[in-house]
Amino acid sequence: MAEHHQDNDNGQLPPQELAEACAEAMYERDLAVRHLGIKVLRMAPGEADLQMTISEIMIQGHASCHGGYLFTLADSAFAYACNSYDDATVALGASIDFIAPGRLGDVLTARATQVSRSGRTGNYDVRIENQHGQLIAVFHGKSYKIRGTVRQQENQA
C-alpha cells in the first residue's frame, strides 16, 4: 500500500488520493486488521471495501464463523470509511444483524458506505457478502469526529 501522494496547490490532496493516503496510514498502525489477514481492497471518500478469509481459528462451536470476527471485519470497513477524510474519527456505536453463516474458507467482503456525515457525527452501513455474493451480515455504525488527523495521528499525543 505504500504509495507517494502529491498535494495540490493549496496543500490538499484530491479526495480520492486523500482517502487512499488515510487508509495507508491506518493500515500501517492497524495491528488487529493485519493480524487477521484483512486486506483493504478499495477506498473512496466515505467508502471502503475490506476482505477477510475465514480461517480455522475463526470457527465456533456450530461450525460457522464466530460473530465477533464478522463484527470485526464490518467494524474495520466502517473505520476505514469514516476516517477517509483525514479527520480522526471513532465509533460512537454500532450494531450488526447476522443473516447467514460464514464457513471455513469463505472469502468475505465488507463494503462500507457513508449514509450521512454532518458536524462531528456520521452514519455508515456495511454489507458483508461471501465470494458467491450471498449476504452474510449487515452492520450500521455511528461515527464521532475527535481532534486530530488520521495521517498525522502519531504526532498528536
Residue pairs with C-beta under 8 A, 6 or more apart in sequence:
1 23
1 24
1 27
1 28
1 40
2 24
3 20
3 24
5 13
5 17
5 18
5 20
5 21
6 13
6 17
7 13
8 14
12 18
13 21
15 45
16 43
16 44
16 45
18 45
18 84
18 85
18 86
19 43
19 44
19 45
19 47
19 84
19 85
20 43
21 86
21 151
22 43
22 80
22 83
22 84
22 85
22 86
22 150
22 151
23 40
23 43
23 48
23 80
23 84
25 150
25 151
25 153
26 79
26 80
26 83
26 150
27 33
27 34
27 40
29 153
29 154
30 76
32 72
32 76
33 50
33 76
36 52
36 69
36 72
36 73
37 52
37 53
37 55
38 50
38 51
38 52
38 73
38 76
39 50
39 51
39 52
40 48
40 49
40 50
40 80
41 49
41 50
41 51
41 109
42 48
42 49
43 49
43 80
43 84
44 84
45 84
45 85
45 114
46 81
46 82
46 84
46 85
46 113
46 114
46 117
46 122
46 124
47 81
47 84
47 111
47 112
47 113
47 114
48 77
48 78
48 80
48 81
48 84
48 111
48 112
49 77
49 109
49 110
49 111
49 112
50 73
50 76
50 77
50 80
50 109
50 110
50 112
51 107
51 108
51 109
51 110
52 69
52 73
52 107
52 108
52 110
53 105
53 106
53 107
53 108
54 65
54 69
54 102
54 103
54 104
54 105
54 106
54 107
54 108
55 104
56 104
58 65
58 66
58 69
58 102
59 65
59 66
59 104
60 66
60 67
62 101
63 103
63 104
64 101
64 102
64 103
65 101
65 102
65 103
65 106
65 108
67 96
67 98
69 102
70 96
70 98
70 102
70 108
70 128
70 136
70 137
71 94
71 96
71 139
73 108
73 110
73 128
74 94
74 96
74 110
74 112
74 126
74 128
74 137
74 139
74 141
75 91
75 94
75 139
75 141
76 110
77 110
77 111
77 112
77 126
78 91
78 94
78 112
78 124
78 126
78 139
78 141
78 143
79 89
79 91
80 112
81 112
81 113
81 114
81 124
81 126
82 89
82 112
82 114
82 117
82 122
82 124
82 141
82 143
83 89
83 150
85 117
86 149
86 150
86 151
87 145
87 149
87 150
88 145
88 146
88 147
88 148
88 149
88 150
88 153
88 156
89 122
89 143
89 144
89 145
89 146
89 150
90 143
90 144
90 146
91 141
91 142
91 143
91 144
92 121
92 142
92 143
92 144
93 141
93 142
94 139
94 140
94 141
94 142
95 139
95 140
96 137
96 138
96 139
96 140
97 137
97 138
97 139
98 136
98 137
99 135
99 136
99 137
99 138
100 134
100 135
100 136
101 136
102 108
102 128
102 130
102 136
103 130
106 130
106 131
106 136
107 130
107 131
108 128
108 129
108 130
108 131
108 136
109 128
109 129
109 130
109 131
110 126
110 127
110 128
110 139
111 126
111 127
111 129
112 124
112 125
112 126
112 141
113 124
113 125
113 126
114 122
114 123
114 124
115 122
115 123
115 124
115 125
116 122
116 123
117 123
117 143
119 145
120 144
120 145
121 142
121 143
121 144
121 145
122 142
122 143
122 145
123 140
123 141
123 142
123 143
124 140
124 141
124 142
124 143
125 138
125 139
125 140
126 138
126 139
126 140
126 141
127 135
127 137
127 138
127 139
128 135
128 136
128 137
128 138
128 139
129 135
129 136
130 136
147 156
148 156
149 156
